[in-house]
Amino acid sequence: MNRADIVETISDATGLTRAEVSAVFEGSLKLIEQELARGGTVELRRFGTFKVVKRAPRRAVNPRTGTPVKVPGRVVPTFKPSPKLRAAVKNAVQ
């Protein structure tokens, strides 16, 4: 399922136009992006939590040459699903 599929499904379910649903969906994604860019956390109850995590610098090995490489620290967005979402996925997949 992609962005267009989500917009179409919500539009069909709510009776709103695709343009209206698309504007709300894009606005929601933009708000999440802005909050994460500020280093904040976005919690969607019964779905999960988006947050920013700082990765420490580390040493790695180039698999082709075997030489050690320094990997700098970085900041990455993460998502932690809620227990309800985990259970729904687990029950649907089994």
A tleap script that builds the chain and sets N, CA, C and O, in Angstrom:
source leaprc.protein.ff14SB
mol = sequence {
  NMET ASN ARG ALA ASP ILE VAL GLU THR ILE
  SER ASP ALA THR GLY LEU THR ARG ALA GLU
  VAL SER ALA VAL PHE GLU GLY SER LEU LYS
  LEU ILE GLU GLN GLU LEU ALA ARG GLY GLY
  THR VAL GLU LEU ARG ARG PHE GLY THR PHE
  LYS VAL VAL LYS ARG ALA PRO ARG ARG ALA
  VAL ASN PRO ARG THR GLY THR PRO VAL LYS
  VAL PRO GLY ARG VAL VAL PRO THR PHE LYS
  PRO SER PRO LYS LEU ARG ALA ALA VAL LYS
  ASN ALA VAL CGLN
}
set mol.1.N position { 0.852 -1.169 0.000 }
set mol.1.CA position { 0.000 0.000 0.000 }
set mol.1.C position { 0.896 1.230 0.000 }
set mol.1.O position { 1.844 1.315 0.781 }
set mol.2.N position { 0.598 2.169 -0.866 }
set mol.2.CA position { 1.379 3.395 -0.928 }
set mol.2.C position { 0.510 4.593 -0.542 }
set mol.2.O position { -0.648 4.440 -0.153 }
set mol.3.N position { 1.086 5.766 -0.656 }
set mol.3.CA position { 0.409 7.000 -0.239 }
set mol.3.C position { -0.919 7.185 -0.970 }
set mol.3.O position { -1.926 7.522 -0.347 }
set mol.4.N position { -0.928 6.969 -2.276 }
set mol.4.CA position { -2.150 7.145 -3.066 }
set mol.4.C position { -3.226 6.144 -2.635 }
set mol.4.O position { -4.406 6.489 -2.581 }
set mol.5.N position { -2.829 4.917 -2.330 }
set mol.5.CA position { -3.784 3.908 -1.867 }
set mol.5.C position { -4.403 4.310 -0.533 }
set mol.5.O position { -5.603 4.138 -0.317 }
set mol.6.N position { -3.575 4.847 0.358 }
set mol.6.CA position { -4.070 5.284 1.669 }
set mol.6.C position { -5.075 6.413 1.491 }
set mol.6.O position { -6.150 6.390 2.090 }
set mol.7.N position { -4.734 7.394 0.676 }
set mol.7.CA position { -5.631 8.527 0.435 }
set mol.7.C position { -6.948 8.048 -0.167 }
set mol.7.O position { -8.017 8.491 0.252 }
set mol.8.N position { -6.880 7.161 -1.132 }
set mol.8.CA position { -8.091 6.651 -1.775 }
set mol.8.C position { -8.960 5.867 -0.791 }
set mol.8.O position { -10.180 6.032 -0.775 }
set mol.9.N position { -8.347 5.028 0.015 }
set mol.9.CA position { -9.100 4.231 0.985 }
set mol.9.C position { -9.800 5.113 2.012 }
set mol.9.O position { -10.969 4.891 2.329 }
set mol.10.N position { -9.092 6.111 2.533 }
set mol.10.CA position { -9.696 7.017 3.512 }
set mol.10.C position { -10.803 7.842 2.860 }
set mol.10.O position { -11.848 8.076 3.466 }
set mol.11.N position { -10.568 8.279 1.628 }
set mol.11.CA position { -11.573 9.050 0.907 }
set mol.11.C position { -12.852 8.249 0.715 }
set mol.11.O position { -13.951 8.763 0.925 }
set mol.12.N position { -12.709 7.003 0.320 }
set mol.12.CA position { -13.875 6.140 0.128 }
set mol.12.C position { -14.609 5.887 1.440 }
set mol.12.O position { -15.838 5.824 1.457 }
set mol.13.N position { -13.878 5.743 2.527 }
set mol.13.CA position { -14.479 5.423 3.827 }
set mol.13.C position { -15.164 6.630 4.468 }
set mol.13.O position { -16.137 6.473 5.205 }
set mol.14.N position { -14.659 7.832 4.191 }
set mol.14.CA position { -15.181 9.010 4.883 }
set mol.14.C position { -16.105 9.877 4.041 }
set mol.14.O position { -16.871 10.673 4.582 }
set mol.15.N position { -16.040 9.732 2.737 }
set mol.15.CA position { -16.836 10.589 1.868 }
set mol.15.C position { -16.172 11.916 1.569 }
set mol.15.O position { -16.738 12.734 0.844 }
set mol.16.N position { -14.988 12.154 2.108 }
set mol.16.CA position { -14.234 13.367 1.795 }
set mol.16.C position { -13.597 13.214 0.421 }
set mol.16.O position { -13.404 12.098 -0.061 }
set mol.17.N position { -13.275 14.334 -0.202 }
set mol.17.CA position { -12.616 14.253 -1.505 }
set mol.17.C position { -11.176 13.791 -1.322 }
set mol.17.O position { -10.607 13.898 -0.235 }
set mol.18.N position { -10.607 13.283 -2.385 }
set mol.18.CA position { -9.210 12.842 -2.325 }
set mol.18.C position { -8.284 14.018 -2.041 }
set mol.18.O position { -7.273 13.859 -1.356 }
set mol.19.N position { -8.618 15.185 -2.556 }
set mol.19.CA position { -7.789 16.367 -2.323 }
set mol.19.C position { -7.800 16.741 -0.843 }
set mol.19.O position { -6.759 17.092 -0.288 }
set mol.20.N position { -8.962 16.669 -0.200 }
set mol.20.CA position { -9.060 16.980 1.227 }
set mol.20.C position { -8.268 15.982 2.061 }
set mol.20.O position { -7.508 16.362 2.952 }
set mol.21.N position { -8.457 14.699 1.761 }
set mol.21.CA position { -7.741 13.654 2.504 }
set mol.21.C position { -6.245 13.786 2.279 }
set mol.21.O position { -5.463 13.646 3.219 }
set mol.22.N position { -5.842 14.053 1.057 }
set mol.22.CA position { -4.425 14.199 0.741 }
set mol.22.C position { -3.810 15.371 1.511 }
set mol.22.O position { -2.693 15.266 2.017 }
set mol.23.N position { -4.540 16.486 1.596 }
set mol.23.CA position { -4.036 17.654 2.326 }
set mol.23.C position { -3.857 17.329 3.811 }
set mol.23.O position { -2.854 17.717 4.410 }
set mol.24.N position { -4.812 16.628 4.405 }
set mol.24.CA position { -4.713 16.257 5.820 }
set mol.24.C position { -3.566 15.268 6.028 }
set mol.24.O position { -2.792 15.400 6.975 }
set mol.25.N position { -3.462 14.293 5.152 }
set mol.25.CA position { -2.415 13.281 5.263 }
set mol.25.C position { -1.036 13.918 5.124 }
set mol.25.O position { -0.143 13.643 5.926 }
set mol.26.N position { -0.856 14.763 4.117 }
set mol.26.CA position { 0.424 15.441 3.914 }
set mol.26.C position { 0.747 16.346 5.094 }
set mol.26.O position { 1.898 16.417 5.526 }
set mol.27.N position { -0.258 17.036 5.618 }
set mol.27.CA position { -0.050 17.890 6.778 }
set mol.27.C position { 0.384 17.101 7.995 }
set mol.27.O position { 1.248 17.545 8.751 }
set mol.28.N position { -0.209 15.936 8.189 }
set mol.28.CA position { 0.162 15.079 9.320 }
set mol.28.C position { 1.611 14.613 9.205 }
set mol.28.O position { 2.362 14.647 10.180 }
set mol.29.N position { 1.992 14.183 8.018 }
set mol.29.CA position { 3.370 13.738 7.812 }
set mol.29.C position { 4.360 14.889 8.013 }
set mol.29.O position { 5.443 14.696 8.564 }
set mol.30.N position { 3.980 16.076 7.565 }
set mol.30.CA position { 4.854 17.247 7.715 }
set mol.30.C position { 5.032 17.597 9.194 }
set mol.30.O position { 6.134 17.940 9.624 }
set mol.31.N position { 3.945 17.512 9.975 }
set mol.31.CA position { 4.043 17.788 11.408 }
set mol.31.C position { 4.960 16.788 12.109 }
set mol.31.O position { 5.764 17.168 12.960 }
set mol.32.N position { 4.838 15.515 11.751 }
set mol.32.CA position { 5.710 14.496 12.338 }
set mol.32.C position { 7.160 14.784 11.970 }
set mol.32.O position { 8.045 14.715 12.822 }
set mol.33.N position { 7.401 15.105 10.714 }
set mol.33.CA position { 8.756 15.422 10.251 }
set mol.33.C position { 9.334 16.615 11.005 }
set mol.33.O position { 10.487 16.574 11.436 }
set mol.34.N position { 8.549 17.673 11.167 }
set mol.34.CA position { 9.023 18.864 11.857 }
set mol.34.C position { 9.341 18.579 13.322 }
set mol.34.O position { 10.346 19.063 13.843 }
set mol.35.N position { 8.498 17.802 13.984 }
set mol.35.CA position { 8.735 17.488 15.395 }
set mol.35.C position { 10.001 16.649 15.557 }
set mol.35.O position { 10.782 16.884 16.480 }
set mol.36.N position { 10.210 15.686 14.683 }
set mol.36.CA position { 11.421 14.868 14.754 }
set mol.36.C position { 12.664 15.702 14.430 }
set mol.36.O position { 13.721 15.492 15.025 }
set mol.37.N position { 12.545 16.636 13.501 }
set mol.37.CA position { 13.671 17.501 13.158 }
set mol.37.C position { 14.082 18.367 14.346 }
set mol.37.O position { 15.250 18.735 14.472 }
set mol.38.N position { 13.126 18.694 15.220 }
set mol.38.CA position { 13.434 19.458 16.433 }
set mol.38.C position { 13.972 18.563 17.542 }
set mol.38.O position { 14.366 19.053 18.600 }
set mol.39.N position { 13.991 17.249 17.304 }
set mol.39.CA position { 14.475 16.317 18.319 }
set mol.39.C position { 13.370 15.822 19.231 }
set mol.39.O position { 13.643 15.195 20.255 }
set mol.40.N position { 12.132 16.095 18.874 }
set mol.40.CA position { 10.990 15.712 19.702 }
set mol.40.C position { 10.516 14.290 19.464 }
set mol.40.O position { 11.127 13.520 18.723 }
set mol.41.N position { 9.421 13.970 20.108 }
set mol.41.CA position { 8.804 12.649 20.022 }
set mol.41.C position { 7.346 12.803 19.623 }
set mol.41.O position { 6.675 13.734 20.070 }
set mol.42.N position { 6.847 11.896 18.781 }
set mol.42.CA position { 5.445 11.896 18.384 }
set mol.42.C position { 4.850 10.566 18.812 }
set mol.42.O position { 5.263 9.510 18.334 }
set mol.43.N position { 3.878 10.621 19.715 }
set mol.43.CA position { 3.240 9.404 20.216 }
set mol.43.C position { 1.815 9.330 19.689 }
set mol.43.O position { 1.004 10.225 19.929 }
set mol.44.N position { 1.521 8.261 18.976 }
set mol.44.CA position { 0.176 8.011 18.476 }
set mol.44.C position { -0.373 6.806 19.243 }
set mol.44.O position { -0.004 5.663 18.974 }
set mol.45.N position { -1.242 7.077 20.180 }
set mol.45.CA position { -1.770 6.019 21.053 }
set mol.45.C position { -2.351 4.881 20.222 }
set mol.45.O position { -2.999 5.103 19.200 }
set mol.46.N position { -2.108 3.677 20.676 }
set mol.46.CA position { -2.559 2.440 20.041 }
set mol.46.C position { -1.928 2.197 18.675 }
set mol.46.O position { -2.336 1.280 17.963 }
set mol.47.N position { -0.923 3.020 18.293 }
set mol.47.CA position { -0.208 2.799 17.033 }
set mol.47.C position { 1.285 2.682 17.265 }
set mol.47.O position { 1.890 1.674 16.899 }
set mol.48.N position { 1.897 3.707 17.875 }
set mol.48.CA position { 3.325 3.643 18.141 }
set mol.48.C position { 3.918 5.015 18.391 }
set mol.48.O position { 3.211 6.021 18.446 }
set mol.49.N position { 5.242 5.032 18.543 }
set mol.49.CA position { 5.957 6.257 18.868 }
set mol.49.C position { 7.113 6.468 17.900 }
set mol.49.O position { 7.924 5.571 17.666 }
set mol.50.N position { 7.170 7.675 17.342 }
set mol.50.CA position { 8.294 8.100 16.519 }
set mol.50.C position { 9.195 8.940 17.404 }
set mol.50.O position { 8.718 9.820 18.120 }
set mol.51.N position { 10.499 8.675 17.363 }
set mol.51.CA position { 11.419 9.506 18.121 }
set mol.51.C position { 12.780 9.517 17.441 }
set mol.51.O position { 13.033 8.765 16.500 }
set mol.52.N position { 13.650 10.391 17.943 }
set mol.52.CA position { 14.998 10.537 17.403 }
set mol.52.C position { 15.977 9.889 18.368 }
set mol.52.O position { 15.896 10.097 19.579 }
set mol.53.N position { 16.900 9.104 17.831 }
set mol.53.CA position { 17.893 8.400 18.641 }
set mol.53.C position { 19.285 8.784 18.151 }
set mol.53.O position { 19.540 8.839 16.948 }
set mol.54.N position { 20.174 9.047 19.094 }
set mol.54.CA position { 21.561 9.346 18.743 }
set mol.54.C position { 22.361 8.048 18.719 }
set mol.54.O position { 22.410 7.321 19.711 }
set mol.55.N position { 22.979 7.767 17.592 }
set mol.55.CA position { 23.840 6.589 17.463 }
set mol.55.C position { 25.267 7.008 17.794 }
set mol.55.O position { 25.746 8.034 17.311 }
set mol.56.N position { 25.932 6.227 18.602 }
set mol.56.CA position { 27.314 6.522 18.994 }
set mol.56.C position { 28.268 6.210 17.847 }
set mol.56.O position { 27.980 5.346 17.019 }
set mol.57.N position { 29.392 6.903 17.793 }
set mol.57.CA position { 30.400 6.538 16.790 }
set mol.57.C position { 30.902 5.118 17.068 }
set mol.57.O position { 30.925 4.669 18.214 }
set mol.58.N position { 31.295 4.436 16.021 }
set mol.58.CA position { 31.760 3.063 16.194 }
set mol.58.C position { 32.809 2.734 15.147 }
set mol.58.O position { 33.029 3.478 14.192 }
set mol.59.N position { 33.442 1.602 15.359 }
set mol.59.CA position { 34.406 1.102 14.386 }
set mol.59.C position { 33.766 -0.051 13.635 }
set mol.59.O position { 33.080 -0.891 14.217 }
set mol.60.N position { 34.003 -0.074 12.340 }
set mol.60.CA position { 33.493 -1.143 11.495 }
set mol.60.C position { 34.660 -1.682 10.669 }
set mol.60.O position { 35.774 -1.162 10.737 }
set mol.61.N position { 34.394 -2.713 9.903 }
set mol.61.CA position { 35.420 -3.306 9.055 }
set mol.61.C position { 34.916 -3.314 7.623 }
set mol.61.O position { 33.802 -3.758 7.344 }
set mol.62.N position { 35.745 -2.819 6.725 }
set mol.62.CA position { 35.413 -2.872 5.308 }
set mol.62.C position { 35.452 -4.341 4.887 }
set mol.62.O position { 36.515 -4.959 4.948 }
set mol.63.N position { 34.330 -4.916 4.463 }
set mol.63.CA position { 34.318 -6.343 4.149 }
set mol.63.C position { 35.185 -6.714 2.943 }
set mol.63.O position { 35.639 -7.853 2.835 }
set mol.64.N position { 35.409 -5.784 2.059 }
set mol.64.CA position { 36.202 -6.078 0.866 }
set mol.64.C position { 37.696 -6.123 1.179 }
set mol.64.O position { 38.415 -7.000 0.699 }
set mol.65.N position { 38.155 -5.162 1.995 }
set mol.65.CA position { 39.594 -5.081 2.257 }
set mol.65.C position { 39.984 -5.553 3.661 }
set mol.65.O position { 41.145 -5.875 3.912 }
set mol.66.N position { 39.007 -5.591 4.574 }
set mol.66.CA position { 39.301 -6.003 5.937 }
set mol.66.C position { 39.907 -4.897 6.794 }
set mol.66.O position { 40.277 -5.134 7.944 }
set mol.67.N position { 40.009 -3.693 6.240 }
set mol.67.CA position { 40.585 -2.585 7.007 }
set mol.67.C position { 39.537 -1.956 7.924 }
set mol.67.O position { 38.362 -1.872 7.566 }
set mol.68.N position { 39.964 -1.519 9.100 }
set mol.68.CA position { 39.015 -0.870 10.006 }
set mol.68.C position { 38.598 0.504 9.478 }
set mol.68.O position { 39.384 1.215 8.852 }
set mol.69.N position { 37.341 0.855 9.749 }
set mol.69.CA position { 36.779 2.126 9.303 }
set mol.69.C position { 36.068 2.764 10.484 }
set mol.69.O position { 35.359 2.086 11.229 }
set mol.70.N position { 36.255 4.068 10.657 }
set mol.70.CA position { 35.531 4.784 11.706 }
set mol.70.C position { 34.191 5.252 11.142 }
set mol.70.O position { 34.140 5.933 10.118 }
set mol.71.N position { 33.115 4.879 11.820 }
set mol.71.CA position { 31.782 5.318 11.431 }
set mol.71.C position { 31.376 6.413 12.415 }
set mol.71.O position { 31.288 6.160 13.617 }
set mol.72.N position { 31.130 7.616 11.924 }
set mol.72.CA position { 30.799 8.713 12.847 }
set mol.72.C position { 29.420 8.517 13.487 }
set mol.72.O position { 28.569 7.800 12.960 }
set mol.73.N position { 29.225 9.161 14.617 }
set mol.73.CA position { 27.921 9.137 15.258 }
set mol.73.C position { 26.911 9.868 14.397 }
set mol.73.O position { 27.280 10.699 13.568 }
set mol.74.N position { 25.637 9.562 14.590 }
set mol.74.CA position { 24.602 10.216 13.801 }
set mol.74.C position { 23.287 10.210 14.565 }
set mol.74.O position { 23.155 9.558 15.600 }
set mol.75.N position { 22.344 10.926 14.052 }
set mol.75.CA position { 21.014 10.999 14.635 }
set mol.75.C position { 20.049 10.381 13.633 }
set mol.75.O position { 20.050 10.757 12.460 }
set mol.76.N position { 19.224 9.434 14.082 }
set mol.76.CA position { 18.303 8.750 13.180 }
set mol.76.C position { 16.891 8.713 13.767 }
set mol.76.O position { 16.727 8.638 14.985 }
set mol.77.N position { 15.871 8.766 12.904 }
set mol.77.CA position { 14.508 8.603 13.395 }
set mol.77.C position { 14.211 7.121 13.595 }
set mol.77.O position { 14.680 6.280 12.829 }
set mol.78.N position { 13.427 6.803 14.630 }
set mol.78.CA position { 13.037 5.423 14.883 }
set mol.78.C position { 11.540 5.359 15.132 }
set mol.78.O position { 10.905 6.372 15.425 }
set mol.79.N position { 10.986 4.169 15.013 }
set mol.79.CA position { 9.576 3.934 15.292 }
set mol.79.C position { 9.465 2.718 16.188 }
set mol.79.O position { 10.050 1.673 15.904 }
set mol.80.N position { 8.708 2.853 17.280 }
set mol.80.CA position { 8.462 1.733 18.179 }
set mol.80.C position { 6.961 1.459 18.162 }
set mol.80.O position { 6.179 2.285 18.632 }
set mol.81.N position { 6.551 0.313 17.628 }
set mol.81.CA position { 5.116 0.017 17.571 }
set mol.81.C position { 4.531 -0.214 18.955 }
set mol.81.O position { 5.221 -0.669 19.867 }
set mol.82.N position { 3.250 0.107 19.099 }
set mol.82.CA position { 2.550 -0.119 20.365 }
set mol.82.C position { 2.280 -1.614 20.535 }
set mol.82.O position { 2.308 -2.365 19.560 }
set mol.83.N position { 2.022 -2.043 21.756 }
set mol.83.CA position { 1.670 -3.454 21.969 }
set mol.83.C position { 0.443 -3.873 21.166 }
set mol.83.O position { 0.377 -5.004 20.683 }
set mol.84.N position { -0.520 -2.981 21.022 }
set mol.84.CA position { -1.729 -3.311 20.259 }
set mol.84.C position { -1.393 -3.537 18.785 }
set mol.84.O position { -1.916 -4.470 18.175 }
set mol.85.N position { -0.526 -2.695 18.199 }
set mol.85.CA position { -0.117 -2.871 16.812 }
set mol.85.C position { 0.684 -4.156 16.630 }
set mol.85.O position { 0.494 -4.885 15.656 }
set mol.86.N position { 1.576 -4.422 17.571 }
set mol.86.CA position { 2.353 -5.674 17.506 }
set mol.86.C position { 1.441 -6.898 17.522 }
set mol.86.O position { 1.631 -7.836 16.749 }
set mol.87.N position { 0.454 -6.878 18.407 }
set mol.87.CA position { -0.474 -7.997 18.520 }
set mol.87.C position { -1.299 -8.153 17.240 }
set mol.87.O position { -1.528 -9.271 16.778 }
set mol.88.N position { -1.737 -7.049 16.679 }
set mol.88.CA position { -2.532 -7.111 15.444 }
set mol.88.C position { -1.732 -7.712 14.301 }
set mol.88.O position { -2.247 -8.530 13.539 }
set mol.89.N position { -0.474 -7.308 14.180 }
set mol.89.CA position { 0.384 -7.848 13.129 }
set mol.89.C position { 0.681 -9.319 13.373 }
set mol.89.O position { 0.645 -10.131 12.449 }
set mol.90.N position { 0.970 -9.650 14.611 }
set mol.90.CA position { 1.278 -11.042 14.962 }
set mol.90.C position { 0.098 -11.953 14.651 }
set mol.90.O position { 0.281 -13.030 14.084 }
set mol.91.N position { -1.104 -11.535 15.016 }
set mol.91.CA position { -2.301 -12.347 14.771 }
set mol.91.C position { -2.637 -12.444 13.306 }
set mol.91.O position { -3.145 -13.472 12.859 }
set mol.92.N position { -2.368 -11.401 12.544 }
set mol.92.CA position { -2.697 -11.407 11.121 }
set mol.92.C position { -1.719 -12.255 10.315 }
set mol.92.O position { -2.103 -12.871 9.320 }
set mol.93.N position { -0.472 -12.289 10.735 }
set mol.93.CA position { 0.562 -13.006 9.973 }
set mol.93.C position { 0.515 -14.498 10.249 }
set mol.93.O position { 0.834 -15.295 9.366 }
set mol.94.N position { 0.134 -14.886 11.429 }
set mol.94.CA position { 0.150 -16.316 11.761 }
set mol.94.C position { -0.986 -17.070 11.137 }
set mol.94.O position { -1.102 -18.281 11.328 }
savepdb mol mol.pdb
quit
